[in-house]
Amino acid sequence: MKNVSIWMVLAVCLLILAGCGQPQQQVSSDPVCLPKVSGDQAMEAAQKVLIGMQFPIEKYDFEARYIRTRPLSGAQFFQLFRGDNASAYSAAEANLYSLRRTVEVEVTPQTGRTCLQCRVLVQQLSIPEKPLGGTLSIASSVTDSSYRQQSLELDDEQLEKMEWLDRGPDRALEQKIIQKIKETLEKETL
C-alpha cells in the first residue's frame, strides 16, 4: 500500500512539472503532399489511424475526400492506451481541465501525388460558478464528495449556461496524425 501511494505522488509531481513548461510552438498545419499515393489509399489510411487513436468517426465522405470525428475527451494519465495527447503539455492540460478534441482530415488528390491536411480543434468545458451561501457552506458548495467518491452537483441555471469554449488548434496532434498516416501508407505500399 505504501509503494502505491509513493508512485501516485511521483506521478502527480511529474504531471505538475510537465504542466509548467510552455507549449511547443508548432508550424501551421499546411497540407502535406505525398508522391505516388492515391486518394483512396490516403482516405483508408486516415480512417485506420483515427480509429486506432480511439477517435469515433462522425462523417466519412469518400467522394468529397473528407473525414470528421466526433469530439473525444482528452486522455487522462491512467489511459495509457490512448494516443490523443501529443505532448507532455497537452497531457497535463487534459488532466487539469475537461477537454475534448475534434479531428478533420481533408485529402486532395493531384497529378502524381495526394495532399493531406489535418485540423484538430480543442474545446474546454466551462461551468459557471455557483454563488456561495456563507462561509459555513464553502466546503459543500461545489461538490458533494467523500474520500471514496467525487460528485458534482449543478443547478438548472448552471446547466443552462454550461458550454464548450474553443481553445484553438492542437498543432502537435495534427503533426502526429499526419505522421501516423504517412507511416501507415509506407507500410501498405511495401
Secondary structure, DSSP 4 states (H G I P E B T S, - for coil): -HHHHHHHHHHHHHHHHHHHSPPPP------EEEET--HHHHHHHHHHHHHHTTPPEEEEETTTTEEEEPPEEPPPTT-TT-----SHHHHHHHHHS-EEEEEEEEEEEETTEEEEEEEEEEEEEE-PPPPP--GGGHHHHHB---SS---B---HHHHHH-EEEEEEE-HHHHHHHHHHHHHHHHHHH-
